[in-house]
Amino acid sequence: MGTQITRLTRLAAAGLSAVLLFATAACAATSPTETEPDNKTSVPAPTGPINVVASLNQWGSLAAELGGDDVEVTSIVNSTNVDAHDFEPKTSDVAKLSKAQIIVANGAGYDSWATKSMTKTTNIVSAASVMGAMEGDNPHLWFSKDARSSMATAITDAYVKALPSKKKAFQKRLKAWQADEKSLETWASEFTRSHSDLTYAATEPVVYYLMADLGFKNQTPKGYTQSTASGGEPAPADLQSFQKLIEDKGVDVLVNNTQEASDATNMITGAAGRADVPVVDVSEQMPKDTDTLNAWINQLINTIIDAVDPSYGCEDATDGNANSDDSSADGAATDDANAQDSKASTGSSPEPKYIRQCKAATSSDSSQDSAKADASNGDSGDASGNDQTDSGK
């Protein structure tokens, strides 16, 4: 009997040990999950400003306008004294491009150097990619209204991706820019509708897209265009054809690229001067006297219109100026109301407005100012004369 009790005791102890061993194993199996430390580190939200590098100042200007204080934009080619076709970046330029978060480029073979130094983390926004343009196509895409609008959207999307916390601010700026672009396109389209038969020729096809947007027909000899587009010298026969076209007044305006001057272009512009064909000078890079890309486009359109129809849109300019004093109070109130409406709809100031800028109005203002100055000088002269007479007496 004692032996049986001992055996039962041993069996119970063995069973208890098995139970404890199973429980220990179960705890050991689950303990790593329960006690494993969290090695994952949270990625901090990106903060601005975004480092943006643009190959050309015209695209850099647009990038800065859309980014505001949330971006820092550097433009590599930013002078009209630089031939962008032959530009070679310096070591410092390459360093800037390699550190950029976003590169804004033109593409289509115009600035291929801009994307050679980009890293895997760099986001590139290319006008050629946005528009489906390839090397060999006309690369001066910033003169196209479609390219400008598409790039504005693409740049904003890149900003939102790089700095999501400022999404509303970026979209607000884009909306304001689109409103101004619409005002520019509206008045330019009105000119196009009333001038359907205008023609032009160009020493280089730099403003091809702009002239097409304005409805001008290109009459430049094809052989000349092909040679200049490929960077070659025009054949004598093509140059003679071009000169004859100008001498016969076969175009309404000649467009001259000031950054590509040569003996051939000098001969053509000289022929235009003798034949009284208006010449519009255009640069490829944005000049320093303009603040934004669309302000530059607006300036160019006004210059082109002044060359072919200077009275367009300016017939009532003088009357408007003459009546401005009488209606200044009402006008100011109306302007304030319009400004508030614009702010409500676009979320920003309505300036700048892209409109027809009439030389007639400017000349009238200058004449009035000059007349006032003359009158003032006359009054002072009379007073001086009287004083001299009095003293003589």
The 8 nearest C-alpha neighbors of each residue, nearest first, counted from 0:
[[1, 3, 2, 4, 5, 6, 7, 8],
 [2, 0, 4, 3, 5, 6, 7, 8],
 [1, 3, 5, 0, 4, 6, 7, 8],
 [4, 2, 6, 0, 5, 1, 7, 8],
 [5, 3, 7, 1, 6, 2, 8, 0],
 [4, 6, 8, 2, 3, 7, 9, 1],
 [5, 7, 9, 3, 8, 4, 10, 2],
 [8, 6, 10, 4, 9, 5, 11, 3],
 [7, 9, 5, 11, 6, 10, 4, 12],
 [8, 10, 6, 12, 7, 11, 13, 5],
 [11, 9, 13, 7, 12, 8, 14, 6],
 [12, 10, 14, 8, 13, 9, 15, 7],
 [11, 13, 15, 9, 10, 14, 16, 8],
 [12, 14, 10, 16, 11, 15, 9, 17],
 [15, 13, 17, 11, 16, 12, 10, 18],
 [14, 16, 12, 18, 17, 13, 11, 19],
 [15, 17, 13, 19, 14, 18, 20, 12],
 [18, 16, 20, 14, 15, 19, 21, 13],
 [17, 19, 15, 21, 16, 20, 22, 14],
 [18, 20, 16, 22, 17, 21, 23, 15],
 [19, 21, 17, 23, 18, 22, 16, 24],
 [22, 20, 24, 18, 23, 19, 17, 25],
 [23, 21, 25, 19, 24, 20, 26, 18],
 [22, 24, 20, 26, 25, 21, 27, 19],
 [25, 23, 27, 21, 26, 22, 28, 20],
 [24, 26, 22, 28, 27, 23, 21, 29],
 [27, 25, 23, 29, 28, 24, 30, 22],
 [26, 28, 24, 30, 25, 29, 23, 31],
 [29, 27, 25, 26, 30, 24, 31, 32],
 [28, 30, 26, 27, 32, 31, 25, 33],
 [29, 31, 33, 27, 32, 26, 34, 28],
 [32, 30, 35, 34, 33, 29, 28, 27],
 [33, 31, 30, 35, 29, 34, 28, 36],
 [32, 34, 30, 31, 35, 29, 36, 26],
 [33, 35, 31, 32, 30, 36, 29, 37],
 [34, 36, 31, 32, 33, 37, 30, 38],
 [37, 35, 38, 34, 33, 32, 31, 39],
 [38, 36, 39, 35, 40, 34, 32, 41],
 [37, 39, 36, 40, 35, 41, 34, 42],
 [40, 38, 37, 41, 36, 42, 35, 43],
 [39, 41, 38, 42, 37, 43, 36, 44],
 [40, 42, 43, 39, 44, 38, 37, 45],
 [43, 41, 40, 44, 45, 39, 46, 38],
 [44, 42, 41, 45, 46, 40, 162, 164],
 [43, 45, 46, 42, 164, 162, 163, 41],
 [46, 44, 162, 43, 47, 161, 163, 164],
 [45, 47, 44, 48, 162, 49, 164, 43],
 [48, 46, 49, 69, 70, 45, 162, 50],
 [47, 49, 70, 69, 71, 50, 46, 68],
 [48, 50, 70, 47, 71, 51, 69, 100],
 [49, 51, 71, 100, 99, 70, 48, 72],
 [52, 50, 72, 101, 99, 71, 102, 100],
 [51, 53, 73, 102, 72, 99, 74, 96],
 [54, 52, 103, 74, 59, 55, 102, 104],
 [53, 55, 75, 104, 74, 113, 76, 103],
 [56, 54, 76, 53, 57, 74, 58, 75],
 [55, 57, 59, 77, 74, 58, 60, 76],
 [58, 56, 60, 59, 285, 55, 292, 284],
 [59, 57, 61, 60, 56, 55, 62, 53],
 [60, 58, 56, 53, 62, 57, 61, 74],
 [61, 59, 63, 57, 58, 62, 291, 56],
 [60, 62, 64, 58, 59, 63, 292, 65],
 [63, 61, 59, 65, 60, 64, 66, 58],
 [64, 62, 66, 60, 61, 65, 67, 72],
 [63, 65, 61, 62, 66, 67, 60, 291],
 [66, 64, 62, 63, 172, 67, 173, 61],
 [67, 65, 63, 70, 69, 64, 62, 68],
 [66, 68, 69, 64, 63, 65, 70, 172],
 [69, 67, 70, 66, 48, 71, 63, 47],
 [68, 70, 48, 67, 66, 47, 49, 71],
 [71, 69, 48, 49, 66, 68, 67, 50],
 [70, 72, 50, 51, 49, 48, 73, 69],
 [73, 71, 51, 52, 63, 70, 59, 50],
 [72, 74, 52, 53, 51, 75, 71, 59],
 [75, 73, 53, 56, 59, 55, 54, 76],
 [74, 76, 54, 55, 77, 53, 73, 92],
 [77, 75, 55, 74, 56, 54, 78, 83],
 [76, 78, 56, 74, 75, 55, 284, 79],
 [79, 77, 80, 81, 76, 284, 286, 285],
 [78, 80, 284, 81, 286, 282, 258, 285],
 [79, 81, 78, 82, 258, 284, 77, 83],
 [82, 80, 79, 78, 83, 76, 86, 258],
 [83, 81, 84, 85, 86, 258, 80, 79],
 [82, 84, 86, 85, 81, 76, 109, 110],
 [85, 83, 82, 86, 109, 110, 108, 81],
 [86, 84, 83, 82, 87, 81, 109, 110],
 [87, 85, 83, 84, 82, 88, 81, 110],
 [86, 88, 85, 89, 112, 83, 84, 92],
 [89, 87, 92, 86, 93, 90, 112, 91],
 [88, 90, 92, 91, 93, 87, 94, 86],
 [91, 89, 93, 92, 94, 88, 95, 87],
 [90, 92, 94, 89, 93, 95, 88, 96],
 [93, 91, 89, 95, 94, 90, 88, 96],
 [92, 94, 96, 90, 91, 95, 97, 116],
 [93, 95, 91, 97, 92, 96, 90, 98],
 [96, 94, 92, 98, 93, 97, 99, 91],
 [95, 97, 93, 99, 94, 98, 52, 116],
 [96, 98, 117, 94, 116, 95, 99, 93],
 [99, 97, 95, 96, 94, 100, 50, 117],
 [100, 98, 96, 101, 50, 51, 97, 52],
 [99, 101, 121, 50, 51, 122, 98, 49],
 [100, 102, 122, 51, 99, 123, 121, 103],
 [103, 101, 123, 52, 53, 51, 104, 124],
 [102, 104, 53, 124, 123, 125, 52, 54],
 [105, 103, 125, 54, 106, 53, 102, 124],
 [104, 106, 126, 125, 127, 110, 109, 107],
 [105, 107, 127, 108, 109, 110, 104, 125],
 [108, 106, 134, 133, 127, 138, 109, 132],
 [109, 107, 134, 106, 111, 110, 138, 135],
 [108, 110, 107, 106, 138, 111, 84, 105],
 [111, 109, 112, 113, 108, 106, 105, 54],
 [110, 112, 113, 108, 114, 109, 106, 115],
 [113, 111, 110, 115, 114, 88, 87, 116],
 [114, 112, 111, 110, 115, 54, 104, 96],
 [113, 115, 117, 116, 112, 111, 102, 96],
 [114, 116, 112, 117, 113, 111, 93, 96],
 [117, 115, 97, 114, 96, 93, 118, 113],
 [116, 118, 97, 114, 115, 121, 96, 119],
 [119, 117, 121, 120, 97, 116, 98, 99],
 [120, 118, 121, 117, 122, 116, 97, 100],
 [119, 121, 118, 122, 100, 117, 101, 99],
 [122, 120, 100, 118, 119, 101, 117, 123],
 [121, 123, 101, 100, 102, 120, 124, 157],
 [124, 122, 102, 101, 103, 125, 121, 104],
 [123, 125, 103, 104, 102, 154, 153, 122],
 [126, 124, 104, 128, 105, 127, 106, 103],
 [127, 125, 105, 129, 128, 130, 150, 106],
 [126, 128, 132, 106, 130, 125, 129, 107],
 [129, 127, 131, 125, 126, 130, 132, 106],
 [128, 130, 126, 127, 131, 125, 149, 150],
 [131, 129, 127, 128, 132, 126, 146, 149],
 [130, 132, 128, 127, 129, 133, 126, 107],
 [133, 131, 127, 130, 107, 136, 128, 134],
 [134, 132, 107, 136, 135, 127, 131, 108],
 [133, 135, 107, 108, 136, 132, 138, 106],
 [134, 136, 133, 137, 107, 108, 138, 229],
 [137, 135, 134, 133, 138, 132, 107, 108],
 [136, 138, 139, 135, 140, 204, 107, 207],
 [139, 137, 140, 107, 136, 109, 106, 108],
 [140, 138, 141, 137, 205, 142, 206, 208],
 [139, 141, 142, 138, 143, 146, 126, 208],
 [142, 140, 143, 139, 147, 146, 57, 58],
 [141, 143, 209, 140, 208, 206, 139, 144],
 [144, 142, 208, 146, 145, 141, 140, 209],
 [143, 145, 147, 146, 148, 142, 212, 141],
 [146, 144, 148, 143, 147, 149, 130, 150],
 [147, 145, 149, 143, 144, 148, 150, 140],
 [148, 146, 144, 150, 145, 149, 141, 151],
 [149, 147, 151, 145, 150, 146, 144, 152],
 [148, 150, 146, 152, 151, 147, 145, 153],
 [149, 151, 153, 147, 152, 148, 154, 146],
 [152, 150, 148, 154, 149, 153, 147, 155],
 [151, 153, 155, 149, 150, 154, 156, 148],
 [154, 152, 150, 156, 155, 151, 149, 157],
 [153, 155, 157, 151, 156, 152, 150, 158],
 [154, 156, 158, 152, 157, 153, 151, 169],
 [157, 155, 153, 159, 158, 154, 152, 160],
 [158, 156, 154, 160, 155, 159, 161, 153],
 [157, 159, 155, 161, 160, 156, 162, 154],
 [160, 158, 163, 166, 162, 156, 161, 157],
 [159, 161, 157, 158, 162, 163, 156, 166],
 [160, 162, 158, 159, 157, 163, 49, 45],
 [161, 163, 159, 164, 160, 165, 158, 45],
 [164, 162, 159, 166, 165, 160, 161, 158],
 [163, 165, 162, 166, 159, 167, 46, 45],
 [166, 164, 168, 163, 167, 162, 169, 159],
 [165, 167, 159, 163, 169, 168, 164, 170],
 [166, 168, 170, 169, 165, 171, 164, 159],
 [169, 167, 171, 165, 166, 170, 172, 66],
 [170, 168, 166, 172, 171, 167, 155, 173],
 [169, 171, 173, 167, 172, 168, 174, 166],
 [170, 172, 168, 174, 169, 173, 167, 346],
 [173, 171, 175, 169, 174, 170, 65, 176],
 [172, 174, 170, 176, 175, 171, 65, 177],
 [173, 175, 177, 171, 172, 176, 345, 170],
 [176, 174, 345, 172, 178, 173, 177, 347],
 [177, 175, 173, 179, 178, 174, 180, 172],
 [176, 178, 180, 174, 179, 175, 181, 173],
 [179, 177, 181, 175, 176, 180, 174, 182],
 [178, 180, 182, 176, 181, 177, 352, 183],
 [181, 179, 177, 183, 182, 178, 176, 184],
 [180, 182, 184, 178, 179, 183, 185, 177],
 [183, 181, 185, 179, 180, 184, 353, 178],
 [184, 182, 353, 180, 181, 185, 186, 187],
 [183, 185, 187, 181, 182, 186, 188, 180],
 [186, 184, 182, 188, 187, 183, 181, 189],
 [185, 187, 189, 188, 184, 183, 190, 182],
 [186, 188, 184, 190, 189, 185, 183, 191],
 [189, 187, 191, 185, 190, 186, 184, 192],
 [188, 190, 186, 192, 187, 191, 185, 193],
 [189, 191, 187, 188, 193, 192, 194, 186],
 [192, 190, 188, 194, 213, 189, 193, 214],
 [193, 191, 189, 190, 194, 188, 195, 214],
 [192, 194, 190, 191, 195, 189, 188, 196],
 [195, 193, 191, 192, 196, 190, 197, 214],
 [194, 196, 197, 193, 191, 192, 214, 215],
 [197, 195, 194, 198, 215, 216, 214, 193],
 [196, 198, 215, 195, 251, 216, 194, 199],
 [199, 197, 216, 215, 250, 251, 217, 218],
 [198, 200, 252, 250, 217, 251, 253, 218],
 [199, 201, 219, 253, 218, 217, 254, 250],
 [202, 200, 254, 203, 253, 255, 204, 219],
 [201, 203, 255, 264, 256, 254, 204, 200],
 [204, 202, 201, 205, 256, 227, 224, 255],
 [205, 203, 207, 206, 201, 202, 224, 228],
 [204, 206, 203, 207, 139, 283, 256, 201],
 [207, 205, 209, 208, 204, 210, 142, 139],
 [206, 208, 204, 210, 209, 205, 211, 142],
 [209, 207, 143, 211, 210, 206, 142, 212],
 [208, 210, 212, 142, 206, 211, 207, 143],
 [209, 211, 213, 215, 207, 212, 208, 206],
 [210, 212, 214, 208, 213, 209, 215, 207],
 [213, 211, 209, 210, 214, 208, 143, 144],
 [214, 212, 210, 211, 191, 215, 209, 187],
 [213, 215, 211, 212, 191, 210, 195, 216],
 [216, 214, 198, 197, 210, 211, 213, 217],
 [217, 215, 198, 199, 218, 197, 214, 211],
 [216, 218, 199, 219, 200, 198, 215, 201],
 [217, 219, 200, 199, 220, 216, 198, 250],
 [218, 220, 200, 217, 221, 201, 224, 241],
 [221, 219, 223, 222, 241, 218, 224, 237],
 [222, 220, 224, 223, 225, 219, 237, 218],
 [221, 223, 225, 224, 220, 237, 226, 233],
 [222, 224, 233, 237, 226, 221, 220, 225],
 [225, 223, 221, 227, 222, 226, 228, 220],
 [226, 224, 228, 222, 223, 227, 221, 229],
 [225, 227, 231, 223, 233, 229, 228, 224],
 [226, 228, 230, 224, 229, 231, 225, 223],
 [229, 227, 225, 230, 226, 224, 203, 204],
 [230, 228, 226, 227, 231, 225, 135, 224],
 [231, 229, 227, 228, 226, 232, 225, 84],
 [232, 230, 226, 227, 229, 233, 228, 225],
 [231, 233, 226, 227, 234, 230, 223, 263],
 [234, 232, 223, 226, 238, 237, 235, 231],
 [233, 235, 237, 236, 238, 232, 223, 222],
 [236, 234, 238, 237, 239, 233, 240, 232],
 [235, 237, 239, 238, 234, 240, 233, 241],
 [238, 236, 240, 234, 223, 239, 235, 222],
 [237, 239, 235, 241, 236, 240, 242, 234],
 [238, 240, 242, 236, 241, 237, 235, 243],
 [241, 239, 237, 243, 238, 242, 244, 236],
 [240, 242, 244, 238, 239, 243, 220, 237],
 [241, 243, 239, 245, 244, 240, 267, 246],
 [242, 244, 246, 240, 245, 241, 247, 239],
 [245, 243, 241, 249, 247, 242, 246, 240],
 [244, 246, 248, 242, 243, 247, 271, 249],
 [245, 247, 243, 248, 274, 244, 242, 270],
 [246, 248, 244, 249, 245, 243, 274, 250],
 [249, 247, 245, 246, 250, 244, 276, 274],
 [248, 250, 244, 247, 245, 251, 246, 218],
 [251, 249, 199, 198, 248, 252, 200, 245],
 [250, 252, 198, 199, 197, 307, 276, 249],
 [253, 251, 199, 277, 250, 278, 276, 254],
 [252, 254, 278, 200, 201, 199, 277, 279],
 [255, 253, 201, 279, 278, 280, 200, 202],
 [254, 256, 280, 202, 201, 281, 257, 279],
 [257, 255, 281, 258, 282, 259, 280, 203],
 [256, 258, 282, 259, 260, 281, 255, 280],
 [259, 257, 256, 282, 260, 82, 79, 283],
 [258, 260, 257, 256, 261, 82, 203, 264],
 [259, 261, 257, 264, 258, 265, 256, 262],
 [262, 260, 264, 263, 265, 259, 266, 258],
 [263, 261, 265, 264, 266, 260, 267, 268],
 [262, 264, 266, 261, 265, 267, 238, 260],
 [265, 263, 267, 261, 266, 262, 260, 202],
 [264, 266, 262, 268, 263, 267, 269, 261],
 [265, 267, 269, 263, 264, 268, 262, 270],
 [268, 266, 264, 270, 269, 265, 242, 271],
 [269, 267, 271, 265, 270, 266, 264, 272],
 [270, 268, 266, 272, 267, 271, 265, 273],
 [269, 271, 267, 273, 268, 272, 274, 266],
 [272, 270, 276, 268, 274, 269, 273, 245],
 [271, 273, 269, 275, 270, 274, 276, 268],
 [272, 274, 270, 271, 275, 269, 246, 276],
 [273, 275, 271, 276, 246, 272, 270, 248],
 [276, 274, 272, 273, 271, 277, 248, 270],
 [275, 277, 271, 274, 252, 272, 278, 248],
 [278, 276, 252, 306, 253, 275, 279, 271],
 [279, 277, 253, 254, 252, 280, 276, 255],
 [278, 280, 254, 255, 253, 281, 303, 277],
 [281, 279, 255, 254, 256, 257, 278, 282],
 [282, 280, 256, 257, 255, 279, 283, 254],
 [283, 281, 257, 256, 284, 258, 79, 280],
 [284, 282, 285, 281, 205, 258, 79, 256],
 [285, 283, 79, 282, 286, 78, 57, 56],
 [284, 286, 57, 56, 283, 287, 79, 295],
 [287, 285, 288, 289, 79, 284, 78, 282],
 [286, 288, 289, 285, 290, 78, 79, 77],
 [287, 289, 286, 290, 285, 295, 291, 294],
 [290, 288, 287, 295, 291, 286, 294, 285],
 [291, 289, 294, 288, 292, 287, 60, 295],
 [292, 290, 294, 60, 293, 289, 295, 61],
 [291, 293, 295, 294, 57, 61, 60, 296],
 [292, 294, 296, 295, 291, 297, 180, 353],
 [295, 293, 297, 291, 292, 296, 298, 289],
 [294, 296, 298, 293, 292, 297, 289, 299],
 [297, 295, 293, 299, 298, 294, 300, 292],
 [298, 296, 294, 300, 295, 299, 293, 353],
 [297, 299, 295, 301, 296, 300, 294, 302],
 [300, 298, 302, 296, 301, 297, 303, 295],
 [301, 299, 303, 297, 302, 298, 304, 296],
 [300, 302, 304, 298, 299, 303, 305, 297],
 [303, 301, 299, 305, 300, 304, 298, 306],
 [304, 302, 300, 306, 305, 301, 299, 279],
 [303, 305, 301, 306, 307, 308, 302, 309],
 [304, 306, 309, 302, 303, 308, 307, 301],
 [307, 305, 303, 304, 277, 308, 309, 302],
 [306, 308, 304, 305, 309, 251, 303, 252],
 [309, 307, 305, 304, 310, 311, 306, 303],
 [308, 310, 305, 311, 304, 306, 307, 358],
 [309, 311, 313, 308, 314, 312, 305, 359],
 [312, 310, 313, 309, 308, 314, 304, 190],
 [313, 311, 314, 310, 355, 357, 315, 316],
 [312, 314, 316, 310, 311, 315, 357, 359],
 [313, 315, 316, 312, 310, 311, 317, 318],
 [316, 314, 318, 313, 317, 319, 312, 320],
 [315, 317, 313, 319, 360, 318, 314, 320],
 [316, 318, 320, 319, 360, 315, 321, 363],
 [319, 317, 321, 315, 320, 316, 322, 314],
 [320, 318, 316, 322, 317, 321, 315, 323],
 [319, 321, 323, 317, 318, 322, 316, 360],
 [322, 320, 318, 319, 323, 317, 324, 325],
 [323, 321, 319, 320, 325, 324, 318, 326],
 [322, 324, 320, 326, 325, 321, 327, 319],
 [325, 323, 327, 326, 322, 321, 320, 328],
 [326, 324, 322, 323, 327, 328, 321, 329],
 [325, 327, 323, 329, 324, 328, 330, 322],
 [326, 328, 330, 324, 329, 323, 325, 331],
 [329, 327, 331, 330, 326, 332, 325, 324],
 [330, 328, 332, 326, 331, 327, 333, 334],
 [329, 331, 327, 333, 328, 332, 326, 334],
 [330, 332, 334, 328, 333, 329, 327, 335],
 [331, 333, 335, 329, 330, 334, 336, 328],
 [332, 334, 330, 336, 331, 335, 337, 329],
 [335, 333, 331, 337, 336, 332, 338, 330],
 [336, 334, 338, 332, 333, 337, 331, 339],
 [337, 335, 333, 339, 338, 334, 340, 332],
 [338, 336, 340, 334, 339, 335, 341, 333],
 [337, 339, 335, 341, 336, 340, 334, 342],
 [338, 340, 342, 336, 341, 337, 343, 335],
 [341, 339, 337, 343, 338, 342, 344, 336],
 [342, 340, 338, 344, 343, 339, 349, 345],
 [341, 343, 346, 347, 339, 345, 340, 344],
 [342, 344, 340, 341, 346, 345, 339, 347],
 [343, 345, 341, 342, 346, 340, 347, 175],
 [346, 344, 175, 342, 347, 341, 174, 343],
 [345, 347, 342, 343, 344, 171, 175, 348],
 [348, 346, 342, 345, 175, 349, 341, 172],
 [347, 349, 350, 342, 338, 341, 346, 345],
 [350, 348, 341, 338, 351, 347, 342, 352],
 [351, 349, 352, 348, 179, 347, 353, 338],
 [350, 352, 349, 353, 179, 294, 348, 293],
 [353, 351, 350, 354, 179, 349, 182, 183],
 [352, 354, 183, 297, 182, 351, 179, 294],
 [353, 355, 352, 356, 183, 186, 297, 182],
 [356, 354, 357, 301, 312, 353, 186, 297],
 [357, 355, 354, 301, 358, 360, 313, 298],
 [358, 356, 359, 360, 313, 355, 361, 316],
 [357, 359, 361, 360, 362, 356, 309, 305],
 [358, 360, 362, 357, 361, 363, 313, 316],
 [361, 359, 363, 316, 357, 358, 362, 317],
 [360, 362, 358, 364, 363, 359, 365, 357],
 [363, 361, 365, 359, 364, 360, 358, 366],
 [362, 364, 360, 366, 365, 361, 359, 367],
 [365, 363, 361, 367, 366, 362, 368, 360],
 [364, 366, 362, 368, 363, 367, 369, 361],
 [367, 365, 369, 363, 368, 364, 362, 370],
 [366, 368, 370, 364, 369, 365, 363, 371],
 [367, 369, 365, 371, 366, 370, 364, 372],
 [368, 370, 366, 372, 367, 371, 365, 373],
 [371, 369, 373, 367, 372, 368, 366, 374],
 [370, 372, 374, 368, 369, 373, 375, 367],
 [371, 373, 369, 375, 370, 374, 376, 368],
 [374, 372, 376, 370, 375, 371, 377, 369],
 [375, 373, 377, 371, 376, 372, 370, 378],
 [374, 376, 372, 378, 373, 377, 371, 379],
 [375, 377, 373, 379, 374, 378, 380, 372],
 [378, 376, 380, 374, 375, 379, 373, 381],
 [379, 377, 375, 381, 380, 376, 374, 382],
 [378, 380, 382, 376, 377, 381, 383, 375],
 [381, 379, 377, 383, 378, 382, 376, 384],
 [382, 380, 384, 378, 383, 379, 385, 377],
 [383, 381, 379, 385, 384, 380, 386, 378],
 [382, 384, 380, 386, 381, 385, 379, 387],
 [385, 383, 381, 387, 386, 382, 380, 388],
 [386, 384, 388, 382, 387, 383, 389, 381],
 [385, 387, 389, 383, 384, 388, 390, 382],
 [386, 388, 390, 384, 385, 389, 391, 383],
 [389, 387, 391, 385, 390, 386, 392, 384],
 [388, 390, 386, 392, 391, 387, 385, 384],
 [389, 391, 387, 392, 388, 386, 385, 384],
 [392, 390, 388, 389, 387, 386, 385, 384],
 [391, 389, 390, 388, 387, 386, 385, 384]]
